[in-house]
């Protein structure tokens, strides 16, 4: 399932995610720090939604109360819940 999430409080403006059940298959950020936002998708590919939330959920960037990693964790949870609501 593909899902687009509009970020809140980060330099990136949106995240496109693809899940296979609860497994992260593909992540693409729009905007933000190019190097970090190429690295994060490579690191989380193959992880479960729970694992990503555990590892990077709650990380803050520059006193913003969130970060691109935190927003990804939120996006994946939202996508997973939307996927299960359709099933």
C-alpha positions as CSV (number, residue, x, y, z in Angstrom):
1,X,0.0,0.0,0.0
2,X,1.3,3.5,-0.9
3,X,0.5,6.4,1.4
4,X,1.4,10.1,1.3
5,X,1.9,12.0,4.6
6,X,2.1,15.8,4.9
7,X,4.8,16.5,7.5
8,X,4.4,19.0,10.3
9,X,7.2,21.1,11.7
10,X,10.1,19.8,9.5
11,X,12.1,21.0,6.5
12,X,10.7,18.1,4.5
13,X,7.2,18.8,3.3
14,X,5.9,15.3,2.6
15,X,6.8,11.6,2.9
16,X,5.6,8.9,0.5
17,X,5.7,5.4,2.1
18,X,4.9,2.0,0.8
19,X,4.1,-0.9,3.2
20,X,3.7,-4.6,2.7
21,X,1.6,-5.5,5.7
22,X,3.6,-4.0,8.6
23,X,7.0,-4.0,6.7
24,X,8.5,-0.8,5.2
25,X,9.2,-1.3,1.5
26,X,9.9,2.2,0.2
27,X,10.2,5.7,1.6
28,X,10.6,9.0,-0.2
29,X,10.9,12.4,1.4
30,X,10.2,15.7,-0.4
31,X,12.4,18.6,0.7
32,X,14.7,18.6,3.7
33,X,18.4,17.7,4.1
34,X,19.2,15.6,1.0
35,X,21.9,13.4,2.6
36,X,19.9,12.5,5.7
37,X,16.8,11.9,3.8
38,X,18.5,9.5,1.5
39,X,20.0,7.6,4.4
40,X,16.9,7.2,6.5
41,X,14.9,5.3,3.9
42,X,17.8,2.9,3.3
43,X,18.1,2.3,7.0
44,X,14.4,1.6,7.7
45,X,13.7,-0.5,4.6
46,X,12.7,-4.0,5.7
47,X,11.9,-2.9,9.3
48,X,8.4,-3.2,10.8
49,X,6.4,-0.1,11.6
50,X,6.9,-0.9,15.3
51,X,10.6,-1.1,14.9
52,X,10.8,2.2,13.2
53,X,8.7,3.9,15.8
54,X,10.8,2.4,18.6
55,X,14.1,3.5,17.0
56,X,13.4,7.0,15.6
57,X,10.0,8.1,16.9
58,X,10.3,11.0,19.3
59,X,13.6,12.3,18.0
60,X,13.6,16.1,17.9
61,X,15.5,18.5,15.6
62,X,16.5,22.0,16.6
63,X,13.9,22.5,19.4
64,X,11.1,21.8,16.9
65,X,9.5,19.1,19.0
66,X,9.8,16.7,16.0
67,X,12.2,15.7,13.2
68,X,12.1,14.0,9.8
69,X,12.6,10.6,11.5
70,X,9.8,11.3,14.0
71,X,7.5,12.4,11.2
72,X,8.4,9.2,9.3
73,X,7.4,7.1,12.4
74,X,4.1,9.0,12.5
75,X,3.6,8.6,8.7
76,X,4.2,4.8,8.9
77,X,1.7,4.4,11.8
78,X,-0.9,6.4,10.0
79,X,-0.3,4.4,6.8
80,X,-0.5,1.1,8.7
81,X,-3.8,2.1,10.3
82,X,-5.3,3.3,7.0
83,X,-4.2,0.0,5.4
84,X,-5.9,-2.0,8.1
85,X,-9.1,0.1,8.0
86,X,-9.4,-0.8,4.3
87,X,-8.9,-4.5,4.8
